[in-house]
Amino acid sequence: RLPTVHKDGFRMKKHKVAFVCVHNSCRSQIAEALCKHMASDAFECYSAGTETKDRINPDAVRIMKELYGIDMELTQQPKLLTEIPPVDVVITMGCNVACPTLPCKYREDWGLDDPTGKEDAAFISVIGKIVQKIDGLREKYGQAVRVTKMHQEDWAIIESVSPDVPLLDALREFN
């Protein structure tokens, strides 16, 4: 799979980010939706869980519609870890359970409280924290890898726009 071609003529490869929680019904779904909304130019965003509920938390759906005009039910549904592609970055929501190993280059735990069953203020607080965390995620990993071919040779020169992407890892991913 080749990276996306941008208007400057360079091909770009976005980092794939997975937001992981046990049931994939609330925090991880909010994070996926906000990542797509705020950072789709830098990331391919996914969410998944070790188990699933039959639907996304209705309060999360309602509040995300009110705050951002995002209807998560139109584009997302609870998914298992096995239903998403391999990713570069794994973000766990802070479920206080042992998360299964999901291969990745970078891993963070955001330690977010679950607002399920609480008042709207708890959801709004978690959503605000996720917005801040996504801004930080963009700063850490948000620069895509620039790729260009040298004249007619068969190898690529990779210029990392982010110091967090080692040259050899980027080269291996491109090939």
Phi, psi and chi 1 to 4 in degrees:
 res  aa     phi    psi   chi1   chi2   chi3   chi4
   1 ARG       -  126.0 -148.8  167.7   18.1 -179.2
   2 LEU   -92.3  150.8  -70.5  177.4      -      -
   3 PRO   -65.7  164.6  -19.4   30.3      -      -
   4 THR   -67.8  143.4  -53.5      -      -      -
   5 VAL   -92.8  124.5  176.2      -      -      -
   6 HIS   -95.9  167.4  -78.4 -112.6      -      -
   7 LYS   -61.4  -22.6   63.0 -175.1  174.7 -167.1
   8 ASP   -81.1    1.9   65.0   -0.1      -      -
   9 GLY    92.0  -11.0      -      -      -      -
  10 PHE   -84.9  146.0  -74.7   99.1      -      -
  11 ARG   -88.5  136.4  -70.3 -179.5  -68.3  173.4
  12 MET  -119.7  141.5  -55.4  -63.6  -85.2      -
  13 LYS  -115.6  119.4 -179.2 -177.6 -177.3  -59.2
  14 LYS   -80.5  147.5  -63.9  178.9 -173.7 -179.1
  15 HIS   -74.9  139.2  -69.2  -67.5      -      -
  16 LYS   -93.4  127.6  -68.4  179.8 -178.4  158.5
  17 VAL  -119.1  131.7  179.4      -      -      -
  18 ALA  -115.0  128.1      -      -      -      -
  19 PHE   -99.6  119.1  -61.0   96.4      -      -
  20 VAL  -118.5  134.3  177.5      -      -      -
  21 CYS  -146.9  167.4 -154.6      -      -      -
  22 VAL   -59.6  -58.3  173.9      -      -      -
  23 HIS   -96.6   -8.1  -64.7  114.5      -      -
  24 ASN    49.4   49.7 -172.8 -136.2      -      -
  25 SER  -128.2  -10.2   63.4      -      -      -
  26 CYS  -138.8  -87.9 -169.9      -      -      -
  27 ARG   -58.3  -46.2  -67.8  166.0  -68.5  175.5
  28 SER   -67.2  -34.3   54.5      -      -      -
  29 GLN   -67.9  -42.2  -68.8  -75.1  -13.6      -
  30 ILE   -60.5  -45.4  -67.9  168.1      -      -
  31 ALA   -62.4  -42.5      -      -      -      -
  32 GLU   -60.4  -47.2  177.0 -175.5   -4.8      -
  33 ALA   -62.7  -44.4      -      -      -      -
  34 LEU   -69.6  -35.9  -73.1  170.2      -      -
  35 CYS   -62.6  -44.2 -175.3      -      -      -
  36 LYS   -63.1  -39.5  -71.6  175.4  178.0  175.3
  37 HIS   -70.2  -41.9 -180.0   71.7      -      -
  38 MET   -96.7  -26.0  -62.6  169.6   55.4      -
  39 ALA  -141.3   28.5      -      -      -      -
  40 SER   -66.8  -17.5   64.2      -      -      -
  41 ASP   -74.5  -20.0   60.9  -38.3      -      -
  42 ALA  -110.6  -26.6      -      -      -      -
  43 PHE  -132.2  151.0  -58.9  117.9      -      -
  44 GLU   -97.4  121.5  -71.4 -178.8   34.0      -
  45 CYS  -108.9  135.4  -49.8      -      -      -
  46 TYR  -138.5  160.3  -55.7   92.3      -      -
  47 SER  -138.2  155.4   67.3      -      -      -
  48 ALA  -164.4  167.7      -      -      -      -
  49 GLY  -141.8  172.1      -      -      -      -
  50 THR   -83.2  -20.5   54.4      -      -      -
  51 GLU  -138.7  168.1  -54.9  169.7   18.0      -
  52 THR  -133.7  153.5   58.8      -      -      -
  53 LYS   -93.3  170.8  -63.5  -82.6 -174.0  178.2
  54 ASP   -78.6  -13.6   61.1  -18.0      -      -
  55 ARG  -159.6  166.6   63.9 -176.0  179.7  152.7
  56 ILE   -72.6  145.3  -59.9  171.8      -      -
  57 ASN   -50.1  120.8 -179.5  -58.8      -      -
  58 PRO   -60.7  -33.9   -4.5    6.2      -      -
  59 ASP   -68.1  -39.4  -69.9  -38.2      -      -
  60 ALA   -62.7  -43.1      -      -      -      -
  61 VAL   -60.5  -49.7  169.8      -      -      -
  62 ARG   -61.5  -46.1  176.2 -179.9   52.8   80.8
  63 ILE   -71.3  -37.7  -67.2  169.5      -      -
  64 MET   -64.2  -35.3  -74.3  -67.8  -71.9      -
  65 LYS   -64.6  -44.0  -82.0 -177.0 -162.7  174.0
  66 GLU   -66.0  -44.8  -70.0  172.1    5.7      -
  67 LEU   -79.8  -40.9  -66.4  177.5      -      -
  68 TYR  -123.8   -3.8  -68.4   94.2      -      -
  69 GLY    69.3   19.4      -      -      -      -
  70 ILE   -97.3  122.4  -61.9  170.0      -      -
  71 ASP  -100.4   94.8 -172.8  -13.8      -      -
  72 MET   -61.3  -27.4  -64.8 -172.7  -64.8      -
  73 GLU   -69.2  -19.8  -70.0  179.6  -47.0      -
  74 LEU   -77.0  -31.1  -69.1  179.2      -      -
  75 THR  -123.1   -5.0   58.5      -      -      -
  76 GLN  -135.3  158.4  -64.7  172.3 -148.8      -
  77 GLN  -154.4  158.2   74.4  -81.8  -19.3      -
  78 PRO   -59.2  136.5  -27.5   37.6      -      -
  79 LYS  -135.2  154.0  -61.0  167.8  -71.8  -54.1
  80 LEU   -87.8  160.0  -67.2  171.2      -      -
  81 LEU   -55.5  -33.5  -67.4  171.9      -      -
  82 THR   -71.7   -8.6   56.4      -      -      -
  83 GLU   -96.6    0.1  -63.0  176.8   67.2      -
  84 ILE  -112.3  157.6   61.5  172.1      -      -
  85 PRO   -74.0  169.3   27.2  -34.0      -      -
  86 PRO   -57.2  143.4  -22.1   32.0      -      -
  87 VAL  -125.4  162.6  -63.7      -      -      -
  88 ASP   -92.6  -35.5  -56.4  -56.6      -      -
  89 VAL  -127.1  131.5 -179.4      -      -      -
  90 VAL  -116.3  127.2  170.2      -      -      -
  91 ILE  -116.6  116.9  -53.3  -64.7      -      -
  92 THR   -93.5  148.6   53.2      -      -      -
  93 MET   -85.9  -14.1  -61.6  -72.4  104.1      -
  94 GLY   100.3   48.8      -      -      -      -
  95 CYS   -82.0   -4.0  -55.9      -      -      -
  96 ASN    56.9   33.6  -64.8  -39.4      -      -
  97 VAL  -131.7  162.5  -63.7      -      -      -
  98 ALA   -72.5  116.1      -      -      -      -
  99 CYS   -84.2  141.5  -73.3      -      -      -
 100 PRO   -67.1  157.3   23.2  -30.1      -      -
 101 THR   -74.6  123.4  -58.5      -      -      -
 102 LEU  -117.9  115.8 -171.9   60.4      -      -
 103 PRO   -56.3  136.3  -20.3   30.4      -      -
 104 CYS  -166.4  170.9   63.1      -      -      -
 105 LYS   -92.2  -33.0  -68.3 -176.0  175.3  127.9
 106 TYR  -132.9  143.0  -48.7  102.7      -      -
 107 ARG  -140.4  137.0 -178.8  178.8  -58.5  -88.8
 108 GLU  -138.4  150.9  -68.4 -177.6   19.2      -
 109 ASP  -116.0  124.5 -178.7   74.6      -      -
 110 TRP   -88.3  -11.4  -76.1   -0.9      -      -
 111 GLY    56.2   42.7      -      -      -      -
 112 LEU   -89.9  135.7  -59.7  169.9      -      -
 113 ASP   -68.8  145.0  -68.4  -30.8      -      -
 114 ASP   -81.7  119.9 -173.5   -3.2      -      -
 115 PRO   -83.1   -3.2   31.4  -35.4      -      -
 116 THR   -52.6  129.4  -60.0      -      -      -
 117 GLY    82.2    0.9      -      -      -      -
 118 LYS  -104.3  176.2  -61.7  179.6 -178.3  168.6
 119 GLU   -71.4  165.9  -65.2 -175.0   13.1      -
 120 ASP   -55.1  -34.9  -72.4    2.5      -      -
 121 ALA   -58.2  -34.9      -      -      -      -
 122 ALA   -67.3  -40.7      -      -      -      -
 123 PHE   -64.3  -45.7  -77.1   86.5      -      -
 124 ILE   -62.5  -38.8  -67.7  167.3      -      -
 125 SER   -63.5  -46.6  174.1      -      -      -
 126 VAL   -63.8  -42.5  166.5      -      -      -
 127 ILE   -60.5  -43.0  -70.4  167.0      -      -
 128 GLY   -61.0  -40.4      -      -      -      -
 129 LYS   -66.5  -39.1  -71.1  174.6 -174.7  174.3
 130 ILE   -64.7  -40.7  -69.8  171.6      -      -
 131 VAL   -57.5  -47.5  165.8      -      -      -
 132 GLN   -62.5  -42.4  -69.1  174.7  -16.0      -
 133 LYS   -65.4  -38.1  -63.0  -82.1 -168.2 -177.9
 134 ILE   -66.9  -38.2  -70.8  172.6      -      -
 135 ASP   -58.5  -43.3  -78.0  -19.9      -      -
 136 GLY   -66.9  -37.9      -      -      -      -
 137 LEU   -61.9  -41.5 -167.0   66.1      -      -
 138 ARG   -62.5  -40.5  178.8 -171.5  -84.6  -76.4
 139 GLU   -64.9  -39.8  -66.6 -141.4    0.5      -
 140 LYS   -74.9  -49.0  -75.1 -176.9 -170.2  176.1
 141 TYR  -124.7    4.1  -47.5  116.3      -      -
 142 GLY   -75.7  -13.8      -      -      -      -
 143 GLN   -82.0  124.4  -64.1  -65.3  -23.3      -
 144 ALA   -70.2  167.3      -      -      -      -
 145 VAL   -91.3  125.5  177.4      -      -      -
 146 ARG   -83.2  133.4  -60.3  177.6  103.0 -170.5
 147 VAL  -130.3  133.6  179.7      -      -      -
 148 THR  -143.0  148.4 -177.3      -      -      -
 149 LYS   -87.7  143.1  -70.0  -85.0 -173.3 -173.9
 150 MET   -83.8  134.1  -77.5 -158.5   57.8      -
 151 HIS    10.2 -107.4  -59.0  -70.7      -      -
 152 GLN  -116.2   18.3  -61.1 -166.7    2.3      -
 153 GLU   -82.0  161.7  -63.1  178.6   34.7      -
 154 ASP   -90.2    4.0  -69.5  -25.4      -      -
 155 TRP  -113.8  160.4   55.9  -82.7      -      -
 156 ALA  -110.9  147.4      -      -      -      -
 157 ILE  -100.4  128.2  -68.5  179.2      -      -
 158 ILE  -112.5  123.6  -62.9 -173.3      -      -
 159 GLU  -107.0  113.0  171.5 -168.9   -9.0      -
 160 SER   -78.5  124.5  176.5      -      -      -
 161 VAL   -80.9  -17.4 -177.7      -      -      -
 162 SER  -118.8  133.7  169.7      -      -      -
 163 PRO   -67.5  -12.8   22.3  -30.3      -      -
 164 ASP   -82.3   -3.9  -64.9  -40.2      -      -
 165 VAL  -110.6  100.3 -178.8      -      -      -
 166 PRO   -61.4  144.5  -19.6   30.1      -      -
 167 LEU   -56.7  -46.3  179.8   62.4      -      -
 168 LEU   -66.8  -37.6  -69.6  178.2      -      -
 169 ASP   -63.2  -43.9  -72.6  -15.2      -      -
 170 ALA   -63.4  -41.1      -      -      -      -
 171 LEU   -64.0  -43.2 -176.1   55.7      -      -
 172 ARG   -61.7  -39.8  -80.8 -173.1 -152.4  104.1
 173 GLU   -68.4  -34.5  -78.6 -170.0   18.0      -
 174 PHE   -70.4  -37.5  178.0   68.1      -      -
 175 ASN   -79.3      -  -71.0  -31.5      -      -
